């Protein structure tokens, strides 16, 4: 097994860490109070700035350093921006998982299709 991963990782523009309880107010103000943003969970003022790609590429490198051999990710079939982020980070589309995931803001109680992407690191 690989080395223990850091609690906090910094990229050129981002600080990546697990959320804490005292983050709740900032999370609500930044994106959770905006229905268009919470549709897929992105902060509106962060759209199109490359933050998600930067964060994902950093997580891929951490996974590689930890000895992870394969990563996978899911995204809503209509969320082209998320699919593009995954592709820019080297993930390949493997298929569609039918009626797989409930998106509370899109389909309360009703599972929707998702796209499955993966990247082999080893």
Rosetta constraint file for C-alpha pairs under 8 A:
AtomPair CA 1 CA 66 HARMONIC 6.76 0.50
AtomPair CA 1 CA 67 HARMONIC 6.10 0.50
AtomPair CA 2 CA 65 HARMONIC 6.51 0.50
AtomPair CA 2 CA 66 HARMONIC 3.87 0.50
AtomPair CA 2 CA 67 HARMONIC 4.87 0.50
AtomPair CA 2 CA 68 HARMONIC 7.88 0.50
AtomPair CA 3 CA 65 HARMONIC 7.27 0.50
AtomPair CA 3 CA 66 HARMONIC 5.44 0.50
AtomPair CA 4 CA 66 HARMONIC 7.17 0.50
AtomPair CA 5 CA 62 HARMONIC 7.21 0.50
AtomPair CA 5 CA 66 HARMONIC 7.13 0.50
AtomPair CA 7 CA 17 HARMONIC 6.10 0.50
AtomPair CA 7 CA 18 HARMONIC 7.50 0.50
AtomPair CA 8 CA 15 HARMONIC 6.93 0.50
AtomPair CA 8 CA 16 HARMONIC 5.72 0.50
AtomPair CA 8 CA 17 HARMONIC 4.80 0.50
AtomPair CA 8 CA 18 HARMONIC 7.90 0.50
AtomPair CA 9 CA 15 HARMONIC 5.82 0.50
AtomPair CA 9 CA 16 HARMONIC 5.06 0.50
AtomPair CA 9 CA 17 HARMONIC 6.59 0.50
AtomPair CA 10 CA 14 HARMONIC 5.68 0.50
AtomPair CA 10 CA 15 HARMONIC 4.48 0.50
AtomPair CA 10 CA 16 HARMONIC 6.12 0.50
AtomPair CA 11 CA 15 HARMONIC 6.46 0.50
AtomPair CA 11 CA 54 HARMONIC 7.59 0.50
AtomPair CA 11 CA 55 HARMONIC 7.74 0.50
AtomPair CA 11 CA 58 HARMONIC 7.45 0.50
AtomPair CA 13 CA 51 HARMONIC 7.79 0.50
AtomPair CA 14 CA 51 HARMONIC 7.48 0.50
AtomPair CA 14 CA 55 HARMONIC 7.38 0.50
AtomPair CA 16 CA 55 HARMONIC 7.40 0.50
AtomPair CA 19 CA 23 HARMONIC 6.40 0.50
AtomPair CA 20 CA 24 HARMONIC 7.52 0.50
AtomPair CA 23 CA 27 HARMONIC 6.08 0.50
AtomPair CA 24 CA 28 HARMONIC 6.21 0.50
AtomPair CA 25 CA 29 HARMONIC 6.18 0.50
AtomPair CA 26 CA 30 HARMONIC 5.87 0.50
AtomPair CA 27 CA 31 HARMONIC 6.06 0.50
AtomPair CA 27 CA 32 HARMONIC 6.15 0.50
AtomPair CA 28 CA 32 HARMONIC 4.36 0.50
AtomPair CA 28 CA 33 HARMONIC 5.46 0.50
AtomPair CA 29 CA 33 HARMONIC 6.15 0.50
AtomPair CA 30 CA 43 HARMONIC 6.02 0.50
AtomPair CA 31 CA 37 HARMONIC 6.07 0.50
AtomPair CA 31 CA 38 HARMONIC 6.57 0.50
AtomPair CA 31 CA 41 HARMONIC 7.39 0.50
AtomPair CA 31 CA 42 HARMONIC 6.82 0.50
AtomPair CA 31 CA 43 HARMONIC 4.67 0.50
AtomPair CA 31 CA 44 HARMONIC 7.03 0.50
AtomPair CA 32 CA 37 HARMONIC 7.31 0.50
AtomPair CA 32 CA 38 HARMONIC 5.80 0.50
AtomPair CA 32 CA 41 HARMONIC 7.69 0.50
AtomPair CA 33 CA 38 HARMONIC 7.65 0.50
AtomPair CA 34 CA 38 HARMONIC 6.17 0.50
AtomPair CA 35 CA 39 HARMONIC 6.10 0.50
AtomPair CA 36 CA 40 HARMONIC 7.93 0.50
AtomPair CA 37 CA 41 HARMONIC 5.63 0.50
AtomPair CA 37 CA 42 HARMONIC 5.26 0.50
AtomPair CA 37 CA 43 HARMONIC 5.80 0.50
AtomPair CA 37 CA 44 HARMONIC 5.89 0.50
AtomPair CA 38 CA 42 HARMONIC 6.48 0.50
AtomPair CA 38 CA 43 HARMONIC 7.96 0.50
AtomPair CA 38 CA 105 HARMONIC 7.09 0.50
AtomPair CA 39 CA 105 HARMONIC 5.57 0.50
AtomPair CA 39 CA 106 HARMONIC 6.61 0.50
AtomPair CA 40 CA 76 HARMONIC 7.94 0.50
AtomPair CA 40 CA 79 HARMONIC 7.53 0.50
AtomPair CA 42 CA 46 HARMONIC 7.35 0.50
AtomPair CA 42 CA 47 HARMONIC 7.01 0.50
AtomPair CA 43 CA 47 HARMONIC 6.65 0.50
AtomPair CA 46 CA 50 HARMONIC 8.00 0.50
AtomPair CA 46 CA 51 HARMONIC 6.95 0.50
AtomPair CA 50 CA 54 HARMONIC 6.09 0.50
AtomPair CA 51 CA 55 HARMONIC 6.05 0.50
AtomPair CA 52 CA 56 HARMONIC 6.00 0.50
AtomPair CA 52 CA 85 HARMONIC 6.71 0.50
AtomPair CA 53 CA 57 HARMONIC 6.04 0.50
AtomPair CA 53 CA 85 HARMONIC 5.29 0.50
AtomPair CA 53 CA 86 HARMONIC 7.44 0.50
AtomPair CA 53 CA 88 HARMONIC 6.94 0.50
AtomPair CA 53 CA 89 HARMONIC 6.43 0.50
AtomPair CA 54 CA 58 HARMONIC 6.28 0.50
AtomPair CA 55 CA 59 HARMONIC 6.27 0.50
AtomPair CA 56 CA 60 HARMONIC 6.15 0.50
AtomPair CA 56 CA 86 HARMONIC 7.83 0.50
AtomPair CA 56 CA 89 HARMONIC 6.70 0.50
AtomPair CA 57 CA 61 HARMONIC 6.39 0.50
AtomPair CA 57 CA 89 HARMONIC 5.63 0.50
AtomPair CA 58 CA 62 HARMONIC 6.31 0.50
AtomPair CA 59 CA 63 HARMONIC 6.09 0.50
AtomPair CA 60 CA 64 HARMONIC 6.15 0.50
AtomPair CA 60 CA 71 HARMONIC 7.97 0.50
AtomPair CA 61 CA 65 HARMONIC 6.13 0.50
AtomPair CA 62 CA 66 HARMONIC 6.17 0.50
AtomPair CA 63 CA 67 HARMONIC 6.40 0.50
AtomPair CA 63 CA 68 HARMONIC 5.24 0.50
AtomPair CA 64 CA 68 HARMONIC 5.40 0.50
AtomPair CA 64 CA 69 HARMONIC 7.06 0.50
AtomPair CA 64 CA 121 HARMONIC 6.14 0.50
AtomPair CA 64 CA 122 HARMONIC 7.66 0.50
AtomPair CA 68 CA 121 HARMONIC 6.92 0.50
AtomPair CA 68 CA 122 HARMONIC 7.54 0.50
AtomPair CA 69 CA 120 HARMONIC 5.82 0.50
AtomPair CA 69 CA 121 HARMONIC 4.85 0.50
AtomPair CA 69 CA 122 HARMONIC 4.83 0.50
AtomPair CA 70 CA 118 HARMONIC 7.07 0.50
AtomPair CA 70 CA 119 HARMONIC 5.75 0.50
AtomPair CA 70 CA 120 HARMONIC 4.39 0.50
AtomPair CA 70 CA 121 HARMONIC 5.64 0.50
AtomPair CA 70 CA 122 HARMONIC 7.35 0.50
AtomPair CA 71 CA 118 HARMONIC 5.50 0.50
AtomPair CA 71 CA 119 HARMONIC 5.28 0.50
AtomPair CA 71 CA 120 HARMONIC 6.43 0.50
AtomPair CA 71 CA 121 HARMONIC 7.63 0.50
AtomPair CA 72 CA 91 HARMONIC 7.87 0.50
AtomPair CA 72 CA 116 HARMONIC 7.05 0.50
AtomPair CA 72 CA 117 HARMONIC 5.51 0.50
AtomPair CA 72 CA 118 HARMONIC 4.05 0.50
AtomPair CA 72 CA 119 HARMONIC 6.33 0.50
AtomPair CA 73 CA 86 HARMONIC 7.89 0.50
AtomPair CA 73 CA 116 HARMONIC 5.93 0.50
AtomPair CA 73 CA 117 HARMONIC 5.23 0.50
AtomPair CA 73 CA 118 HARMONIC 6.25 0.50
AtomPair CA 74 CA 114 HARMONIC 6.07 0.50
AtomPair CA 74 CA 115 HARMONIC 5.51 0.50
AtomPair CA 74 CA 116 HARMONIC 4.74 0.50
AtomPair CA 74 CA 117 HARMONIC 6.24 0.50
AtomPair CA 75 CA 79 HARMONIC 6.81 0.50
AtomPair CA 75 CA 82 HARMONIC 6.49 0.50
AtomPair CA 75 CA 83 HARMONIC 6.74 0.50
AtomPair CA 75 CA 114 HARMONIC 5.37 0.50
AtomPair CA 75 CA 115 HARMONIC 5.33 0.50
AtomPair CA 75 CA 116 HARMONIC 6.90 0.50
AtomPair CA 76 CA 112 HARMONIC 7.85 0.50
AtomPair CA 76 CA 113 HARMONIC 6.77 0.50
AtomPair CA 76 CA 114 HARMONIC 4.68 0.50
AtomPair CA 76 CA 115 HARMONIC 6.22 0.50
AtomPair CA 77 CA 96 HARMONIC 7.99 0.50
AtomPair CA 77 CA 113 HARMONIC 6.40 0.50
AtomPair CA 77 CA 114 HARMONIC 5.16 0.50
AtomPair CA 77 CA 115 HARMONIC 5.55 0.50
AtomPair CA 79 CA 83 HARMONIC 6.58 0.50
AtomPair CA 80 CA 84 HARMONIC 6.10 0.50
AtomPair CA 81 CA 85 HARMONIC 6.28 0.50
AtomPair CA 82 CA 86 HARMONIC 6.33 0.50
AtomPair CA 83 CA 87 HARMONIC 6.27 0.50
AtomPair CA 84 CA 88 HARMONIC 6.07 0.50
AtomPair CA 85 CA 89 HARMONIC 6.31 0.50
AtomPair CA 86 CA 90 HARMONIC 6.56 0.50
AtomPair CA 86 CA 91 HARMONIC 5.26 0.50
AtomPair CA 86 CA 92 HARMONIC 7.69 0.50
AtomPair CA 86 CA 117 HARMONIC 7.26 0.50
AtomPair CA 87 CA 91 HARMONIC 4.92 0.50
AtomPair CA 87 CA 92 HARMONIC 6.25 0.50
AtomPair CA 87 CA 93 HARMONIC 7.95 0.50
AtomPair CA 90 CA 119 HARMONIC 6.48 0.50
AtomPair CA 91 CA 117 HARMONIC 5.73 0.50
AtomPair CA 91 CA 118 HARMONIC 5.04 0.50
AtomPair CA 91 CA 119 HARMONIC 4.65 0.50
AtomPair CA 92 CA 117 HARMONIC 5.24 0.50
AtomPair CA 92 CA 118 HARMONIC 5.46 0.50
AtomPair CA 92 CA 119 HARMONIC 6.32 0.50
AtomPair CA 93 CA 115 HARMONIC 7.16 0.50
AtomPair CA 93 CA 116 HARMONIC 5.94 0.50
AtomPair CA 93 CA 117 HARMONIC 4.27 0.50
AtomPair CA 93 CA 118 HARMONIC 6.58 0.50
AtomPair CA 94 CA 115 HARMONIC 7.74 0.50
AtomPair CA 94 CA 116 HARMONIC 5.59 0.50
AtomPair CA 94 CA 117 HARMONIC 5.39 0.50
AtomPair CA 94 CA 118 HARMONIC 6.75 0.50
AtomPair CA 95 CA 115 HARMONIC 5.95 0.50
AtomPair CA 95 CA 116 HARMONIC 5.43 0.50
AtomPair CA 95 CA 117 HARMONIC 7.31 0.50
AtomPair CA 96 CA 113 HARMONIC 6.64 0.50
AtomPair CA 96 CA 114 HARMONIC 5.66 0.50
AtomPair CA 96 CA 115 HARMONIC 4.52 0.50
AtomPair CA 96 CA 116 HARMONIC 5.82 0.50
AtomPair CA 97 CA 113 HARMONIC 5.58 0.50
AtomPair CA 97 CA 114 HARMONIC 5.36 0.50
AtomPair CA 97 CA 115 HARMONIC 6.26 0.50
AtomPair CA 97 CA 116 HARMONIC 6.76 0.50
AtomPair CA 98 CA 112 HARMONIC 6.75 0.50
AtomPair CA 98 CA 113 HARMONIC 4.43 0.50
AtomPair CA 98 CA 114 HARMONIC 6.72 0.50
AtomPair CA 99 CA 110 HARMONIC 7.94 0.50
AtomPair CA 99 CA 111 HARMONIC 4.70 0.50
AtomPair CA 99 CA 112 HARMONIC 4.32 0.50
AtomPair CA 99 CA 113 HARMONIC 4.62 0.50
AtomPair CA 99 CA 114 HARMONIC 7.58 0.50
AtomPair CA 100 CA 111 HARMONIC 5.47 0.50
AtomPair CA 100 CA 112 HARMONIC 5.71 0.50
AtomPair CA 100 CA 113 HARMONIC 5.58 0.50
AtomPair CA 100 CA 114 HARMONIC 6.53 0.50
AtomPair CA 101 CA 111 HARMONIC 4.68 0.50
AtomPair CA 101 CA 112 HARMONIC 5.40 0.50
AtomPair CA 101 CA 113 HARMONIC 6.75 0.50
AtomPair CA 101 CA 114 HARMONIC 6.96 0.50
AtomPair CA 102 CA 106 HARMONIC 7.98 0.50
AtomPair CA 102 CA 107 HARMONIC 6.19 0.50
AtomPair CA 102 CA 108 HARMONIC 6.67 0.50
AtomPair CA 102 CA 109 HARMONIC 6.17 0.50
AtomPair CA 102 CA 110 HARMONIC 5.72 0.50
AtomPair CA 102 CA 111 HARMONIC 4.23 0.50
AtomPair CA 102 CA 112 HARMONIC 6.02 0.50
AtomPair CA 103 CA 107 HARMONIC 5.42 0.50
AtomPair CA 103 CA 108 HARMONIC 6.58 0.50
AtomPair CA 103 CA 110 HARMONIC 7.93 0.50
AtomPair CA 103 CA 111 HARMONIC 7.22 0.50
AtomPair CA 103 CA 112 HARMONIC 7.39 0.50
AtomPair CA 104 CA 108 HARMONIC 4.66 0.50
AtomPair CA 104 CA 109 HARMONIC 7.19 0.50
AtomPair CA 107 CA 111 HARMONIC 6.89 0.50
AtomPair CA 107 CA 112 HARMONIC 7.31 0.50
